[in-house]
Amino acid sequence: MLRPVPAPITDAILELAELAGPTGVAMGTVVDALETQGFAPAIVEREIWTLLERRKLTPNGFVCRTIKRRGADGKVAATRIYEFMLVPWSAALDQQLDLALERAP
């Protein structure tokens, strides 16, 4: 059986993860970089999740960004936004995803 040829978007995402080194690249950085290459953000986001499911990417921590927004009352409030840092798939890091959370009966 022939293996499917990776799509250009898949190759581009994996290349960014490889180039980032051991700390990884923020998911938002990948989306922003590939948007400048003509890929739609929603397509990039969906492909990242697919690569995580297929064990081609592994989360390696997160980055916290703080943004300031003006609310309806006119006051500025800080909001934290968290993004996964992504690295090429790693068996050792993949184990972190098996959280063994208790399931409700």
N, C-alpha and C positions, 0 to 999 in steps of 0.2 A: 504494500500500500504506500502510495506517495504521501510524504509529509507536506502539509500546506506551506507555501512560501510566506514568510512573515511579511506583514504589511509595512509600508514605510513608517507609519506612525509607531508601530511596535518597535522597530529598529531604532527610531529616534529616541523613544522613551528609555529603552535599555542602554543606549549609548550615553545619555545624560547621567544615568545612574552609575554607569561604569566610570565615567570621567570625574565624578564627584569624589571618588575615593571612599575610604572606610566610614566617614561620617554620614555620607549620603547627600541627597539633594531634596529640598523641600518640594512637596507635591505641587504647591502653587507656583514655584519657580519653573517646574517642568511645564505646567500648563501655559504660563506666560511665555516661555521660550518657544514653545511649539506654535502658539498663536501667531507669533511674529513670522513663522514659516508657512502660515496659511492654513493651519489646522484649526477647526472650530473647538473652542474650549470644552464644550459638552462631550465631544468625541474623544478628546484627550483624557478627560476625567473618566469616562466609561472604560477606555482602554487600560488606564492605570488600575482600576478595580479588577478588570479581567486578568491582568498580569499578576496581581496579588492572588487571585483565586487559583490561577494556573501555576502558582509557585515559581514565577519568573522574577518577581520583586519581593522584597521583605522590608517591613517597616524597621527602622533602626532609630527609635526614639522619636522625638518631636521637637518642633520649634514653636515658641509662643511669641506671637506678635500682639502688640497693644495698639489699638487704633482709638482715635477720639471721634466721637459722633455728637452732633448737636441733636438733642431730643426735641419733641414737639413743644416742650416748655421753654426751649431756647437755651437750656443749660447744656454744657459740654460734659459728656461722661466717657470714661475710658472703658473699653471692652476688650477682653482677651480673646484671641483666635488662635487655635492650635492646629498645626499641620504635621502630618507624618513626614519624617525624613525617610527616603527610599534608597535602598541599596539593591544590587543584584541578589538573586535568591541565595540564601545561606541556610544550610541545615541547622546550624547552631542557633541562629537568630530566629528561625522559623518556630522553634520550640516555645518561644515566648508567647506565641499565639494560642497555645493550648492552655488556657487559663484554668481549666477544671472548675468552673463556677458551679456552685450548687444549683440544682434545678428544683423549681417549686414542684411539689407533688401534684 
